[in-house]
Amino acid sequence: MNVLSFINDKRVRDWFYQIALIVLLVGLTVFFVRNASENMVKAGIASGFDFLWRTSGIEVPFVLTGYTQSDDIFALFWVGVANTMLVTVIAIALATLLGFAIGIARLSSHWLLSTIAGAYIEFVRNIPLLFFVLFWYFGVIAALPQPRQSISLFGVAFLNNRGITIPLPDAPGNFRWAALVILVSWVGYWLASAWARKRKERTGQDAPLLAIGLGLIVVVPALAIAWASLATRWDIPVLRGFNYRGGFVVIPEFVALLAALVTYTAGFIAEIVRGGIESVAKGQSEAASALGLRPGRILSLVVIPQALRVMTPPLTNQYLNVLKNSSFGAAIAYPDVVSLFMGSALNNTGQAIEIIAMTLAVYLVIGLAVSALMNWYNARIALVTR
Amino acid sequence: MTRVSSLSLWRERLFGTPFTGFTSVVLVVLIAWIAIPLIRWAVIDATWLGSTRADCAPGGACWVFIRARFGQFMYGLYPVDQRWRVDIAGILTLAGILSVVFAPQRLRLKLAVAMLVILPPLGIWLLSGGFGLRYIETREWGGLMLTLFISIYASLIAIPLGILFALGRQSELRIIRLISVIFIEFWRGVPIIAVIFLASLLLPLILPGGIGIDRLARAVIGLGFVIAAYMAEAVRGGLQALPRGQREAATALGLNYWKATGLIVLPQALRISLPAMTNEFIALIKNTTLVLVVSILDLLGIAQASLADPNWVGMNMEAYVFSGAIYWLICFALSRWSRSLEKKRRL
């Protein structure tokens, strides 16, 4: 009798299930690890991370970190991470701009404009991203003219089937100073807005935050960049023989991947923007308009702040998708972390487990950081109900 | 309702104010600038009949190429005299789905379970052979058939796993909940392309030596796990939308956890999450294209590979337009279906 009631006790059974699951998982892990080590011994692969300090010998066509072929494999890893980050950050910025534009066009009262925006959204959302990557690479960029017939952009940058050649500053010193100035002015704006908020809570007075913001966020950085660009000697690409010399070549793989990520993601962001704006009750803008606000201020003071609350979580998902989707570049050999590390380095060393673990860790760490940042932002703008 | 002449309605819509009029003109010019060359290329200047590249007029699309390659786009390198097997597998799958959809309510569940038990092994036997049929290696499979095969079989792994993990995430048992959360967040956090590499490299490594595992099976398993994590989140939405009282009532009637879940909670939750699950299935179809990186040639892979044919150099646009249109039609139809389900539920 006692044994039976012991078995029928819910808590006992719950623990039994959980322990059984753990035993099963541990057993499976042990089984897999043993097989893996046996298979690796058979194939003559040493385990461990020592391979990271070997000379890589892998040539990379697109390097931001100063890596050369004679550096070690760990340096190659960082090249991949930097290239992944570069294309992700630029694609997120451009896709957000394009997505907002299309999303707002979709809501426009202009029939033709909203129809075109809708057609664009339906078009890109129902086609695989890899299709766009291949299409931009083999369809569009491969069809651009040879270097000799390059499309000139204002006489300083040149677009051809080997990518975009852009001018490069001879010495980056001035730009380092400009970056410092920009950072200081942004921190300054942040301090000023905190001070203004405190003052408003205390005295109820508004500070001229818009003017300060415009000055510190836009004007000062623009001046700093203008000064740096004028004070630097530029290495402007010049046509010599069959190709451009000088400048910095943005490889076609980068251009194609970026174009694909931006055009594809913008379709999803546009739908998020539309959903967010539509979620704001009509009465809100009607009330604002009854208070005498102009349409522009209704949008920026009443509608967008409330829409942002609805939009932030799905936008975070899209940003994380851009990070993960940047790996699609592996299909056209854009040297991101997947194709450099999981591809070239793995082929050279055979260290499958270590390399896969490191590559996945890159995405998990960056992904966790992005979602932590966006969660913090989300919590800040969330509706506080008291 | 007053009858407004359609002409004045259009005038009002497009030229109501000077600003809308200006926008309309700009947009119409833009459309004409893009659409006219496109239509000229795709229809007016295009060549539809013929058998070789020489039959194609310069300047227009050469749809002859698609006609010549149509079999490959559909079946990959599957032997021509065996293609009937793929057709029968497709017809059986379609018949199975239709019979479940149109069966009377009380038979539907039983029929669905029967189909799930019979069809998948039958499909694999028809496609790969053995037991009287000629054996056909998976490296000969390809094209649209492979896209559909991977999508269907990966979701056969993903849907049950996803349901289990969604239940696990909602479970009262802390360790089970933790394991489910880790599983879901891990697979959602890593790129699918990395998972395909991982599956193709690690699966042979962690299995006992001597057990070979087909490279197509590896890709399907990898994709299945990722989609399972996304499916779990879709199902979780349905579980969360269900009032707690449903499970409490079932428990009060004396049903244990699995009976309450299987008879009361899941049928309702799955019905609610069906649109979200359909959207994940669309994402899966789009992501099957990534098997290209381990040299498995699905529809997009076959289109890409066809560009290397020396007899048909420069047919990039034709290949992309054709394969893109097929993807678009499939995904668009599914997304419309998912949207209509959502509307039906709201009413």
Interface residues (C-beta under 8 A of the other chain):
Chain A: D14 Y17 Q18 L21 I22 L25 F32 V33 N35 A36 E38 N39 M40 K42 H110 W111 L112 L113 I116 E122 F123 R125 N126 I127 P128 L129 L130 F131 L134 F135 F138 G139 A142 A143 L320 K324 N325 S326 S327 F328 A330 A331 V338 M342 G343 L346 A352 I353 I356 T359 L360 Y363 L364 G367 L368
Chain B: R13 L14 T20 T23 S24 L27 V28 I31 E172 L173 R174 I175 I176 I179 F186 G189 V190 P191 I192 I193 A194 F197 L198 L201 L202 P204 L205 I206 L207 P208 G209 I282 I285 K286 N287 T289 L290 L292 V293 L300 Q304 L307 N316 M317 Y320 S323 G324 Y327 W328 C331 F332 S335
